[in-house]
């Protein structure tokens, strides 16, 4: 093999990028299964609002798109992650009836948002390493 040949696309990306993209894909699948199995039925019966159902879909889609953009070395991936984070947390806080911060922090959705925050911070760190400018 020649020394001037380009590296394979998967050799030029850190393993953490693949883990982040995989996590975003898993979130999309989980959200899709929940919407198809329980979410739409609950919204139709009035147990949850259609706005909550829409929020779950939008946040999952933004995360998935952000993951694909991160894999494609696009700087706009950070924007997708921060939008998913802001929309998810803002809507979750608006739907809460309890004023207890401890209660809010123990909910599973905030653990998910902590992971999204970590991916967003990592995507910001990738800007300083030249990941997005490397081809």
C-alpha positions as CSV (number, residue, x, y, z in Angstrom):
1,X,0.0,0.0,0.0
2,X,1.3,3.4,-0.8
3,X,2.4,5.9,1.9
4,X,0.4,8.7,0.2
5,X,-3.0,6.9,0.3
6,X,-5.6,8.4,2.6
7,X,-6.6,6.7,5.8
8,X,-9.9,5.0,6.1
9,X,-12.7,7.2,7.4
10,X,-13.1,5.3,10.6
11,X,-9.4,5.6,11.4
12,X,-9.6,9.4,11.5
13,X,-12.3,9.7,14.1
14,X,-11.9,9.1,17.9
15,X,-13.7,6.2,19.5
16,X,-15.7,8.6,21.7
17,X,-17.3,10.1,18.5
18,X,-18.5,6.6,17.6
19,X,-19.8,6.1,21.1
20,X,-21.7,9.4,21.0
21,X,-23.2,8.6,17.6
22,X,-24.2,5.2,18.9
23,X,-25.8,6.7,22.0
24,X,-27.8,9.2,19.8
25,X,-29.0,6.3,17.6
26,X,-30.1,4.4,20.7
27,X,-32.0,7.4,22.0
28,X,-33.8,7.7,18.6
29,X,-34.8,4.0,18.7
30,X,-35.9,4.2,22.3
31,X,-38.0,7.3,21.6
32,X,-39.5,5.8,18.5
33,X,-40.4,2.6,20.3
34,X,-42.0,4.5,23.1
35,X,-44.0,6.7,20.8
36,X,-45.2,3.8,18.7
37,X,-46.0,1.5,21.7
38,X,-47.1,3.8,24.5
39,X,-46.8,7.5,23.8
40,X,-49.3,7.9,21.0
41,X,-51.9,5.9,22.8
42,X,-51.3,7.9,26.0
43,X,-51.6,11.2,24.1
44,X,-54.8,10.0,22.4
45,X,-56.4,9.0,25.7
46,X,-55.3,12.3,27.3
47,X,-52.8,10.9,29.8
48,X,-50.1,13.1,28.4
49,X,-50.3,16.1,26.1
50,X,-49.5,15.9,22.4
51,X,-47.0,18.7,23.1
52,X,-45.1,16.3,25.4
53,X,-45.2,13.7,22.7
54,X,-43.9,16.2,20.1
55,X,-41.1,17.3,22.5
56,X,-39.9,13.7,22.9
57,X,-39.8,13.3,19.1
58,X,-38.1,16.6,18.4
59,X,-35.4,16.1,21.1
60,X,-34.7,12.5,19.9
61,X,-34.5,13.7,16.3
62,X,-32.2,16.6,17.2
63,X,-29.9,14.3,19.1
64,X,-29.7,11.8,16.2
65,X,-29.1,14.6,13.6
66,X,-26.4,16.0,15.9
67,X,-24.8,12.6,16.1
68,X,-24.7,12.2,12.4
69,X,-23.3,15.7,11.9
70,X,-20.6,15.0,14.5
71,X,-19.7,11.9,12.6
72,X,-19.6,13.9,9.4
73,X,-17.3,16.5,11.0
74,X,-19.8,19.4,10.9
75,X,-19.6,22.2,13.4
76,X,-23.4,22.6,13.5
77,X,-23.6,19.4,15.5
78,X,-22.9,21.4,18.7
79,X,-26.0,23.5,17.9
80,X,-28.2,20.4,17.5
81,X,-27.0,19.1,20.9
82,X,-27.5,22.4,22.7
83,X,-31.0,22.8,21.1
84,X,-32.0,19.3,22.2
85,X,-30.7,20.0,25.7
86,X,-32.5,23.4,26.0
87,X,-35.8,22.1,24.5
88,X,-35.8,19.0,26.6
89,X,-35.0,20.6,29.9
90,X,-37.2,23.7,29.4
91,X,-40.2,21.5,28.6
92,X,-39.5,19.1,31.4
93,X,-39.3,21.9,33.9
94,X,-42.5,23.5,32.6
95,X,-44.3,20.2,33.1
96,X,-43.1,19.6,36.7
97,X,-45.5,20.1,39.5
98,X,-43.0,19.6,42.3
99,X,-40.8,22.4,43.4
100,X,-38.2,20.2,45.0
101,X,-34.8,20.3,43.3
102,X,-33.9,16.9,44.7
103,X,-37.0,15.4,43.1
104,X,-36.1,16.9,39.8
105,X,-32.5,15.6,39.8
106,X,-33.6,12.0,40.6
107,X,-35.7,11.7,37.5
108,X,-34.3,9.5,34.8
109,X,-34.7,12.2,32.1
110,X,-32.2,14.5,33.8
111,X,-29.6,11.7,33.7
112,X,-30.2,11.5,30.0
113,X,-29.8,15.3,29.7
114,X,-26.5,15.0,31.6
115,X,-25.2,12.6,28.9
116,X,-26.4,15.0,26.2
117,X,-24.6,17.8,28.0
118,X,-21.4,15.7,28.1
119,X,-21.7,15.0,24.4
120,X,-22.1,18.7,23.7
121,X,-19.1,19.6,25.8
122,X,-17.1,17.0,24.0
123,X,-18.2,18.4,20.6
124,X,-17.0,21.8,21.8
125,X,-13.6,20.3,22.8
126,X,-13.3,18.8,19.4
127,X,-13.3,22.3,17.9
128,X,-10.0,23.1,19.6
129,X,-8.4,19.9,18.4
130,X,-9.0,20.5,14.7
131,X,-11.4,17.6,14.4
132,X,-13.9,19.5,12.2
133,X,-11.3,21.0,9.9
134,X,-9.5,17.6,9.2
135,X,-10.6,15.9,6.1
